[in-house]
């Protein structure tokens, strides 16, 4: 029969073993349901670590919810909270909350879709980051959609260049003409974003530039040499700065009249040098 001392020693050793198991990768208890999500949604192992900042720059930050095609978005253009609630009119978020919402959307909705495509494995991390930005803008639902046959054919081909060439055609918005008809119109802001994504993907090398003359849907991209930039729909201070090879602070220094970089208006002229 074991003595009381032996029981204590065995229990102590068992406790040490259990602790060691937790430290060295043994089975761990499931996290609490109300644990903070930010630490769980910041991994960029599947794509370039600069992707989050790139998306923030091209999206811009809005602390208060705004209408986007009949739905509300907030922060860095996110329409849904981490808990699944849709963003509603009048809501406001902090930059940290907006960051968490953006990264959660990327890692929980975009990455599963993107990584299921044949082309994903052929991309380097910068190309994956640019692809993530594209899907964040146009919607991950385009993957597998019958409404986007050419895009999905490019994905299935596994040809990275073919995918990025086709991405350039997503540069239009739907407008209403004077007769009340819905028409597709090339949007300069989207043209700039598609070019910025291409530059991010290929590091801005000349050899990677799309041959625009072979793409009837693409519009010419501004060379970035002008002294002023006229704001168009979709523009952000971050996107304008990137286009002209400046930092956001450079643009703000050149335009002291801009008190809030998140509030620029269509038609406004921004000094760029």
TORBA-392646 format. One line per 4 residues: number of its first residue (from 1); for each residue z, x, y of C-alpha. Coordinates in steps of 0.25 Angstrom, whole numbers. Layout:
<sites>
NUM	Z X Y; ...
</sites>
This chain:
<sites>
1	0 0 0; -4 5 14; 8 8 24; 8 2 37
5	5 15 43; -8 16 35; -12 2 39; -11 7 54
9	-19 19 51; -30 12 45; -31 2 56; -31 13 66
13	-42 20 59; -50 7 57; -49 4 72; -54 18 75
17	-66 16 66; -69 3 73; -69 9 86; -77 21 82
21	-87 11 76; -89 4 90; -90 18 97; -101 23 87
25	-109 11 86; -102 2 77; -103 -13 78; -98 -18 91
29	-94 -31 96; -104 -40 103; -103 -39 119; -96 -50 126
33	-106 -62 130; -102 -60 145; -104 -45 145; -111 -39 158
37	-126 -39 155; -129 -27 164; -125 -17 154; -133 -23 143
41	-146 -25 151; -149 -11 158; -156 -4 146; -169 2 150
45	-172 10 137; -184 2 134; -191 5 148; -190 14 159
49	-176 15 166; -183 13 180; -189 0 176; -177 -9 182
53	-178 -2 195; -193 -3 195; -192 -18 193; -181 -20 204
57	-190 -13 213; -202 -22 211; -195 -35 210; -185 -33 221
61	-171 -39 222; -168 -53 226; -153 -57 226; -156 -72 227
65	-164 -80 217; -178 -83 222; -189 -92 216; -200 -85 208
69	-211 -94 203; -201 -106 202; -190 -98 195; -179 -90 202
73	-177 -75 201; -167 -66 207; -163 -51 208; -175 -43 202
77	-183 -55 199; -175 -60 187; -175 -75 184; -164 -76 174
81	-150 -71 173; -145 -63 161; -138 -75 155; -151 -83 155
85	-149 -91 167; -161 -93 176; -160 -88 190; -158 -100 200
89	-160 -102 215; -149 -96 224; -144 -86 214; -141 -72 218
93	-139 -59 210; -134 -45 213; -143 -33 210; -135 -30 198
97	-136 -44 193; -151 -43 196; -152 -30 188; -145 -36 176
101	-154 -48 176; -167 -40 177; -163 -30 166; -158 -41 157
105	-171 -48 159; -179 -35 156; -171 -32 143; -169 -45 137
109	-183 -52 140; -193 -42 144; -190 -30 135; -190 -39 122
113	-204 -44 126; -210 -31 131; -205 -23 119; -212 -32 109
117	-225 -29 114; -234 -18 108; -236 -11 121; -221 -9 123
121	-220 3 113; -231 10 120; -225 10 134; -216 21 139
125	-204 17 147; -210 16 160; -221 7 155; -211 -2 149
129	-203 -2 162; -216 -7 169; -219 -17 159; -205 -22 160
133	-207 -24 175; -220 -31 173; -214 -41 163; -202 -43 172
137	-212 -47 183; -222 -56 175; -212 -60 164; -210 -56 149
141	-216 -69 145; -230 -63 147; -228 -55 134; -234 -64 123
145	-239 -75 133; -252 -81 130; -254 -82 145; -255 -67 146
149	-265 -63 134; -270 -50 141; -257 -45 144; -252 -47 130
153	-264 -41 124; -261 -29 132; -247 -29 126; -252 -30 112
157	-262 -19 114; -251 -9 116; -259 -3 127; -249 1 138
161	-260 3 149; -267 -10 145; -254 -17 148; -251 -11 161
165	-266 -13 165; -264 -28 162; -251 -29 169; -258 -26 182
169	-265 -39 181; -252 -46 183; -253 -45 198; -255 -60 202
173	-247 -72 207; -251 -86 206; -254 -92 220; -259 -105 225
177	-272 -105 233; -276 -114 245; -282 -124 235; -269 -125 228
181	-274 -117 216; -266 -107 208; -272 -93 208; -268 -79 204
185	-267 -70 216; -265 -54 215; -251 -51 220; -250 -38 227
189	-235 -37 224; -238 -39 209; -250 -29 210; -240 -19 215
193	-230 -22 205; -240 -20 193; -244 -7 199; -229 -3 201
197	-227 -6 186; -239 2 182; -234 14 191; -220 13 184
201	-226 12 170; -235 25 172; -227 32 182; -237 30 193
205	-248 40 187; -262 38 192; -267 38 178; -260 25 175
209	-265 17 187; -272 5 183; -287 5 185; -287 -7 195
213	-302 -8 195; -302 -12 181; -292 -23 183; -297 -35 190
217	-284 -42 191; -277 -30 198; -277 -29 213; -277 -15 220
221	-264 -9 223; -260 -4 237; -260 11 237; -246 11 244
225	-251 19 256; -249 8 267; -239 9 278; -235 -5 276
229	-234 -14 264; -236 -29 266; -226 -37 256; -232 -46 246
233	-227 -56 236; -219 -48 225; -216 -36 234; -202 -29 234
237	-197 -17 243; -196 -9 230; -210 -12 225; -216 -9 239
241	-208 4 239; -213 8 226; -227 5 230; -227 14 242
245	-219 25 235; -207 22 242; -192 19 239; -186 6 243
249	-177 13 253; -190 20 259; -196 6 262; -183 1 268
253	-182 13 277; -197 10 281; -194 -4 284; -180 -5 290
257	-183 -20 294; -182 -24 279; -167 -27 279; -168 -33 264
261	-178 -26 255; -177 -38 246; -182 -47 257; -197 -44 260
265	-207 -54 264; -222 -56 260; -231 -50 271; -220 -41 276
269	-225 -27 279; -216 -15 273; -218 -1 279; -221 8 268
273	-222 22 275
</sites>
